[in-house]
Amino acid sequence: MSEHKTWLEKLANRFYAIPTVAQLWARRVAREGVQDGDAEAAIPFVRLRGPLHRARGALITTGGVHLRAQQPFDMLSASGDPTYREIPADTPAEQLTITHKYYDHRDADADLNVIFPLAHLRSLVEQGVVGALAPRHFGFMGHVDGEQVATLTGQTAREVAAKLRQDGVDFVLLTPA
């Protein structure tokens, strides 16, 4: 039975990874809200509490972005890598790289703003559209499956959420790969 459940979970993960399906699901959850007992399955979308020009934002990517000096993400594990890398807000683009073999990132290699638009966010702060940037941003690999999902949801995602709270983040821009 557990082997069958694992297969179904993998199928569901792949199904909800389809962008259109994920968008439809997110709209349904936003419209209908979370049902009793369904809080774990819901995406915690909330409305911004103040104007964007006073808000502090952070960037999170699942595109495998990290500092060149940091340890690359694990590309050997079939279950993926549930860890994350902290990226200081003042990091120049030439100090960043991508470690990810599960999507074609040639365009992102040529212009990192395709997957990690830190320069664009900095520009929005300079223009006064966004209030400020958090002192750090986060890169994940994005390919996480099997037993690594529990580590991602039970440990690393919680660590990053705590760091975002410490940094006074009002919104997060998530760039999936």
Secondary structure, 3 states (H helix, E strand, C coil): CHHHHHHHHHHHHHHHCCHHHHHHHHHHHHHHCCCCCCHHHCCCCCCCCCCHHHCEEEEEECCCEEECCCCCCCCCCCCECCCEEEEECCCCHHHEEECCCCCCCHHHHHCHHHCCCHHHHHHHHHCCCCCEECCEEEEECCCECCCHHHHHHHHHHHHHHHHHHHCCCCEEEEECC
